[in-house]
Amino acid sequence: MKLNNKICAVVVTFNRKELLLRTLSNLYKQSSPLHSIVVIDNASNDGTNELLQHLGYLDKSNLFYHKLAYNTGGAGGFYEGTKIAHKSDADWIWLMDDDGYPPQTCLKMLLEYQDRYDFYGPLVLSDQDKTTLSFPITLPTSKKIIRNKKQLDAFSSNNKVLSDVLIPFNGVMLRSSLVSQIGYPLAKFFIWGDDIEYTKRAKKFGARIATIADIEFYHPTAPSLGTRMFFGKMQFNDTNSKIKLYCLCRNNTANLKEYHGNLHALLFGIKTIWFYSFTRPSLKKLKFSLCGLSAGWFNDFSKHRQFIGKTFE
């Protein structure tokens, strides 16, 4: 294990100043100290800048605060943050949103695996009960969907490493030399799917990817994520946010076409149509999702900004 690594944490935030403070507080409590922290503010208008200044965070020598001119979404934030961290000559980049946070020993435990993996992370658990996974995991070998620690323990037995499984941009470690090979996350995705694309790109370049199941990271759980369909054998990320649903349909279609082929993209379209026709019928969402699916099929990333802040009535 290399000692004295330069670890740069990248935190992307937008109008969640209280949650951001929780994240920063836990970063500064890590038993393995960070070399630097980069906060990318997606043009927050809730007083994030002023609060950080008032509490002294902007006076810390190892914290770099960069406020963007307009909201670029999580994808744009991680593009900018990864670029800044990479150019700072950090050895590792630790990526997370403003609503997730690590327990005190998280970084120390993650660093024990730095010689084995290039892009890896902890198990992401609900910040409320810490037994439920914030994001259900579909295991690549069995296609079994894991939703809590009990299911995971029953399936994995004594195996604490889930190879080729990752919940990216939630406390994940990214080797800087890998970034030199594969580039930065795609800002054009805006939100949802940029992390999946980045993971698939890393795999294409032969990166060693894993989730370390006995290391924990905490994040809020959205009830609509991983909504069951087809008797629990499949899941779909339902949402009332127009920007999220549009980007989900567009970005996932584009990812599937790029990395798995047209048939997989077509099957995702059928799955989406089925979900809003039968699982959770909604004519409004069905029509809207078709627009996103079409944009992804034709690689059109020009229309999403008109849906920012809009919801289904």
C-alpha positions as a printed Julia matrix, in Angstrom:
313×3 Matrix{Float64}:
   0.0     0.0     0.0
   1.31    3.41   -0.95
   1.64    5.73    2.02
   1.0     9.49    2.05
  -1.42    9.39   -0.86
  -2.91   12.71   -1.91
  -6.66   12.14   -1.55
  -8.98   14.81   -2.93
 -12.67   14.64   -2.02
 -15.08   16.1    -4.58
 -18.52   17.16   -3.32
 -21.19   18.4    -5.73
 -23.92   20.57   -4.19
 -27.07   22.43   -5.18
 -29.37   24.22   -2.73
 -28.83   21.79    0.15
 -26.6    23.79    2.44
 -27.53   21.97    5.65
 -26.82   18.57    4.12
 -23.59   19.92    2.65
 -22.49   20.96    6.13
 -23.13   17.42    7.37
 -20.97   16.05    4.57
 -18.12   18.5     5.13
 -18.2    17.94    8.88
 -17.79   14.2     8.38
 -15.02   14.68    5.82
 -13.0    16.7     8.32
 -13.54   13.99   10.96
 -11.95   11.21    8.87
  -9.35    9.18   10.73
  -7.22    9.3     7.55
  -6.97   13.0     6.75
  -7.74   14.34    3.3
  -5.22   16.34    1.32
  -7.94   18.56   -0.15
 -11.68   19.01   -0.63
 -13.26   20.46   -3.77
 -16.83   21.74   -3.44
 -18.6    22.31   -6.76
 -21.63   24.54   -6.23
 -24.15   24.26   -9.08
 -25.22   27.92   -8.8
 -27.06   27.5    -5.48
 -29.31   30.39   -4.46
 -30.06   29.27   -0.91
 -27.14   31.07    0.75
 -24.67   28.17    0.53
 -21.72   30.47   -0.18
 -22.56   32.84    2.68
 -23.06   30.01    5.19
 -19.73   28.38    4.3
 -18.04   31.75    4.69
 -19.76   32.43    8.02
 -18.71   29.06    9.46
 -15.11   29.43    8.31
 -15.03   26.68    5.71
 -13.92   29.05    2.97
 -10.93   30.04    5.1
  -9.64   26.47    5.31
  -6.44   26.08    3.29
  -7.39   22.65    1.92
 -10.94   23.5     0.8
 -11.52   24.8    -2.73
 -15.0    26.23   -3.35
 -16.0    26.68   -6.98
 -19.43   28.16   -7.78
 -20.63   27.58  -11.33
 -22.4    30.29  -13.32
 -25.5    28.12  -13.82
 -26.86   24.72  -12.79
 -25.13   22.01  -14.81
 -26.7    19.11  -12.89
 -24.83   16.39  -11.07
 -23.12   15.35  -14.31
 -21.75   18.83  -14.94
 -20.69   19.14  -11.32
 -18.78   15.86  -11.34
 -17.21   16.75  -14.68
 -15.89   20.0   -13.22
 -14.88   18.5    -9.86
 -13.09   15.52  -11.38
 -11.22   17.82  -13.75
 -10.08   20.13  -10.94
  -9.03   17.22   -8.69
  -7.22   15.47  -11.52
  -5.28   18.6   -12.47
  -4.28   19.07   -8.82
  -2.15   15.91   -9.07
  -4.18   14.0    -6.51
  -3.51   10.26   -6.39
  -7.14    9.42   -5.62
 -10.42   11.29   -6.12
 -13.19   10.58   -3.6
 -16.56   11.4    -5.22
 -19.85   12.17   -3.48
 -23.03   14.26   -3.56
 -23.88   16.77   -0.86
 -26.52   14.52    0.74
 -24.23   11.54    1.36
 -21.64   11.27    4.12
 -18.97    8.83    5.36
 -18.51    7.53    8.91
 -15.2     8.4    10.57
 -13.2     5.35    9.44
 -14.61    5.14    5.91
 -11.62    6.56    4.04
  -9.1     4.63    6.12
 -10.87    1.35    5.36
 -11.23    2.17    1.67
  -7.52    2.86    1.36
  -6.77   -0.69    2.47
  -8.04   -1.79   -0.97
  -6.15    0.75   -3.08
  -3.74   -1.82   -4.49
  -6.54   -4.1    -5.66
  -8.95   -1.74   -7.41
  -9.07    1.36   -9.59
 -12.69    2.46   -9.17
 -14.4     1.15   -6.04
 -16.58    2.17   -3.16
 -18.44    1.35    0.04
 -21.89   -0.1     0.55
 -24.35    2.82    0.33
 -26.94    2.56    3.11
 -29.95    4.62    4.16
 -29.01    7.41    6.54
 -32.21    6.64    8.47
 -31.98    2.96    9.42
 -28.51    1.98    8.09
 -29.73   -1.51    7.15
 -31.51   -0.7     3.89
 -29.55   -0.03    0.74
 -30.13    3.49   -0.54
 -29.95    2.15   -4.09
 -30.96   -1.47   -4.76
 -28.13   -3.51   -6.29
 -28.65   -5.94   -9.14
 -25.96   -8.6    -8.88
 -24.36   -9.13  -12.31
 -24.07  -12.92  -12.1
 -27.52  -13.9   -10.79
 -29.51  -10.73  -11.63
 -30.82  -10.96   -8.07
 -31.93   -7.58   -6.66
 -30.5    -6.81   -3.21
 -32.36   -4.23   -1.11
 -30.94   -4.61    2.4
 -27.96   -5.94    4.35
 -29.79   -9.09    5.43
 -30.36  -10.11    1.8
 -26.78   -9.28    0.96
 -25.4   -11.32    3.86
 -27.56  -14.28    2.88
 -26.38  -14.13   -0.7
 -22.71  -13.28   -0.32
 -21.96  -15.31    2.84
 -18.38  -14.41    3.86
 -17.59  -12.6     0.62
 -17.34   -8.92    1.44
 -16.26   -7.82   -2.04
 -18.83   -7.49   -4.82
 -16.76   -7.52   -7.99
 -17.93   -5.4   -10.93
 -20.63   -3.8    -8.75
 -20.57   -0.09   -7.96
 -22.92    2.67   -6.83
 -20.84    5.42   -8.43
 -20.45    8.97   -7.2
 -21.55    7.96   -3.68
 -18.33    7.76   -1.69
 -16.41    6.01   -4.47
 -12.64    6.08   -4.9
 -11.34    6.89   -8.37
  -7.68    6.39   -9.23
  -6.36    9.55  -10.85
  -4.28    7.6   -13.35
  -7.51    5.98  -14.58
  -8.92    9.45  -15.24
  -5.87   10.12  -17.42
  -6.96    7.14  -19.53
 -10.73    7.54  -19.73
 -11.3    11.28  -19.33
 -13.99   13.0   -17.27
 -17.72   12.28  -16.68
 -20.03   13.5   -19.46
 -21.46   16.89  -18.48
 -24.09   16.7   -21.23
 -26.0    14.0   -19.3
 -27.03   16.65  -16.69
 -28.43   14.14  -14.18
 -28.89   10.37  -13.85
 -26.92    7.94  -15.98
 -23.66    9.88  -16.09
 -22.3     7.7   -13.3
 -23.38    4.53  -15.13
 -21.73    5.72  -18.33
 -18.52    6.52  -16.48
 -18.45    3.06  -14.87
 -19.03    1.34  -18.22
 -16.29    3.44  -19.78
 -13.93    2.48  -16.98
 -14.76   -1.22  -17.47
 -14.08   -0.86  -21.19
 -10.56    0.28  -20.32
 -10.04   -2.69  -17.99
 -10.51   -0.9   -14.66
 -10.84   -3.08  -11.56
 -14.24   -2.25  -10.07
 -15.88   -3.37   -6.83
 -18.09   -2.55   -3.87
 -16.6    -3.35   -0.47
 -19.63   -4.54    1.46
 -18.22   -4.17    4.98
 -17.42   -0.47    4.48
 -20.42    1.82    4.92
 -21.47    5.17    3.45
 -24.79    6.85    4.25
 -27.24    8.49    1.88
 -30.99    9.33    1.92
 -33.31    6.81    0.29
 -35.87    7.91   -2.3
 -38.99    5.69   -2.01
 -39.66    5.67   -5.77
 -36.19    4.47   -6.74
 -36.09    0.78   -7.57
 -39.88    0.43   -7.85
 -40.66   -3.26   -8.29
 -42.17   -4.6   -11.52
 -42.66   -8.05  -13.06
 -43.2    -9.66   -9.62
 -40.05   -8.11   -8.19
 -37.75   -9.52  -10.85
 -37.15   -6.07  -12.34
 -37.17   -2.5   -11.09
 -37.71    0.99  -12.48
 -36.73    4.4   -11.11
 -40.04    6.24  -11.09
 -40.01    9.97  -10.34
 -42.34   12.98  -10.42
 -39.51   15.24  -11.57
 -39.66   15.96  -15.29
 -35.93   16.63  -15.61
 -35.09   13.36  -13.86
 -37.51   11.23  -15.89
 -36.41   12.82  -19.17
 -32.72   12.32  -18.39
 -33.33    8.79  -17.12
 -34.99    7.76  -20.37
 -32.6     9.66  -22.63
 -29.36    8.8   -20.86
 -30.12    5.15  -20.24
 -31.12    4.67  -23.87
 -27.91    6.35  -25.03
 -25.82    4.24  -22.63
 -27.42    0.99  -23.75
 -26.95    1.81  -27.44
 -23.31    2.73  -26.87
 -22.25   -0.16  -24.64
 -24.75   -2.97  -25.31
 -26.34   -2.34  -28.7
 -29.68   -1.3   -30.18
 -31.59   -4.36  -28.95
 -30.9    -3.58  -25.29
 -31.91    0.04  -25.83
 -35.13   -1.1   -27.49
 -35.89   -3.47  -24.6
 -35.44   -0.62  -22.12
 -37.97    1.38  -24.14
 -40.44   -1.51  -23.93
 -39.82   -1.78  -20.19
 -40.53    1.94  -19.74
 -43.72    1.77  -21.79
 -44.87   -1.27  -19.81
 -44.17    0.45  -16.48
 -46.29    3.53  -17.25
 -48.96    1.48  -19.02
 -49.45   -1.32  -16.48
 -47.22   -1.17  -13.36
 -47.94    2.47  -12.52
 -50.27    3.69  -15.25
 -49.75    7.34  -16.18
 -50.57    8.71  -19.61
 -48.66   11.93  -18.87
 -45.48   10.11  -17.87
 -45.84    7.64  -20.72
 -45.98   10.39  -23.34
 -43.18   12.32  -21.68
 -40.9     9.31  -21.33
 -41.28    8.62  -25.06
 -39.7    12.03  -25.72
 -36.72   11.08  -23.57
 -36.4     7.66  -25.16
 -36.42    9.26  -28.62
 -33.77   11.81  -27.61
 -31.51    9.04  -26.35
 -31.99    6.97  -29.49
 -30.97    9.89  -31.69
 -28.24   11.09  -29.31
 -29.92   14.47  -28.77
 -28.69   16.16  -25.57
 -30.03   19.65  -26.35
 -33.5    19.82  -24.79
 -33.29   18.91  -21.09
 -32.86   22.39  -19.6
 -36.48   23.33  -20.37
 -37.62   20.73  -17.81
 -35.53   21.92  -14.83
 -37.7    22.49  -11.79
 -40.88   21.13  -13.4
 -42.95   18.28  -11.99
 -45.93   16.18  -13.02
 -49.16   17.58  -11.59
